[in-house]
Amino acid sequence: MPRRLRGVYARRVTQERANKSGFETRAIHAGYEPDPTTGAVIPPIYASSTYKQDGVGGLRGGYEYSRSANPTRTALEGALASVEDGERGFAFASGLAAEDTVIRALTRPGEHVVIPDDAYGGTHRLFDKVAKVWGTDHSAASVADTQAVAAAIQPGRTKLVWVETPTNPMLTIGDIEALATVAHDAGALLVVDNTFASPYLQQPLTLGADVVVHSTTKYVGGHSDVVGGAVVVRDLDLAEKIAFHQNAMGAVAGPFDAFLVNRGLKTLHVRMDRHCDNAEQVVAFLDADPRVTEVIYPGLASHPGHEVAARQMKRFGGMVSFRVAGGVEQALAVCERAEVFTLAESLGGIESLIEHPGRMTHASVAGTDLEVPDDLVRLSVGIESVGDLVADLDRALG
Ligand SMILES: *Cc1c(COP(=O)(O)O)cnc(C)c1O
């Protein structure tokens, strides 16, 4: 075997072995074998920008320059591919960097994308203020309404159908299998932003999606200590396009960030189960409380997407939204009175967060079709003692 292929080959073998294992085993082991020289059990932080060549072009394990490939990032990328049941994973500096790479790798000026009518704010901004200027335009449709998504597709022009499920902050559910069929029938690819579910609860590629994107800042990283993004695909032609743009545009995850995200990924399943346990108890409390007018959680039988969510998700996640009696003033007061729940944006970390979408994450969509109710409060339920979380909400509701 040519020397320069050895490292790549070893990684593929690791990958194949790991793919046959359970999710938890893959989250911990996929993408990395203990270092052959030192035996390091965990991927070291390779803080090296460049690599010694054994004669001109004689790369060791394919490493040449750290924008193109870095061993710490390679380990994370292998693990991400494995937990999403994909073939190739790519790690980026942020979720939006990952999204930008997908848009520019897979569309051309003059082409069109269908996006969720309640897309993550940064995703909407990327399409509306960046991709559009570049020449790729978009239409919005509700991911819960497969027919509306189909109607928004412009046959021949639409190259991507882009969905989130669950969405933010209304936790709308899209039927990934049905959406994949609609996209493929029109010759488009289905992209799923899997940030809210995480690969532990939902694996879109196994349901027909072509591309998965993540903000690994959220559940995958899981500790609110790093910003990162990911793309995972199965198709090797798509992988080649993403790989080319990842290197050409260069918004890669650095080795320190890749290390942190990989460290988070190894405990995703343990954390996520506790996020779900705690969210279920918080939902039960809120649902029975007269100070709350509506609880939005895909695990509730009353949620319009419950049946689809039950089919495509292992559990229903750690995000909970609710509306309060007493309107916007009460919603703001609840956010400000909470003590265990920290008043902050973002989500998916070990610590519980509370926010008012109307004035915080979704302030920029006020007055548009994307406006959210002003009596809405969003929780990212963390993994603290659940009794403390419920008591905090009880107190905060006043
Ligand atoms: C946070 C988030 C993003 C953007 O990710 P960054 O890491 O902040 O760039 C994209 N999609 C969803 C659903 C998110 O929650």
PDBQT file of the ligand as one rigid body, heavy atoms in Angstrom, charges set to zero:
ROOT
HETATM    1  C1  LIG A 401     -27.368  27.518  16.724  1.00  0.00    +0.000 C 
HETATM    2  C2  LIG A 401     -28.006  26.943  15.524  1.00  0.00    +0.000 A 
HETATM    3  C3  LIG A 401     -27.434  27.108  14.250  1.00  0.00    +0.000 A 
HETATM    4  C4  LIG A 401     -26.188  27.959  14.005  1.00  0.00    +0.000 C 
HETATM    5  O1  LIG A 401     -25.084  27.384  14.593  1.00  0.00    +0.000 OA
HETATM    6  P1  LIG A 401     -23.824  28.260  15.124  1.00  0.00    +0.000 P 
HETATM    7  O2  LIG A 401     -22.953  27.209  15.720  1.00  0.00    +0.000 OA
HETATM    8  O3  LIG A 401     -24.376  29.236  16.124  1.00  0.00    +0.000 OA
HETATM    9  O4  LIG A 401     -23.237  28.929  13.949  1.00  0.00    +0.000 OA
HETATM   10  C5  LIG A 401     -28.053  26.496  13.166  1.00  0.00    +0.000 A 
HETATM   11  N1  LIG A 401     -29.190  25.782  13.323  1.00  0.00    +0.000 NA
HETATM   12  C6  LIG A 401     -29.767  25.624  14.530  1.00  0.00    +0.000 A 
HETATM   13  C7  LIG A 401     -31.018  24.817  14.626  1.00  0.00    +0.000 C 
HETATM   14  C8  LIG A 401     -29.202  26.184  15.669  1.00  0.00    +0.000 A 
HETATM   15  O5  LIG A 401     -29.800  26.032  16.854  1.00  0.00    +0.000 OA
ENDROOT
TORSDOF 0
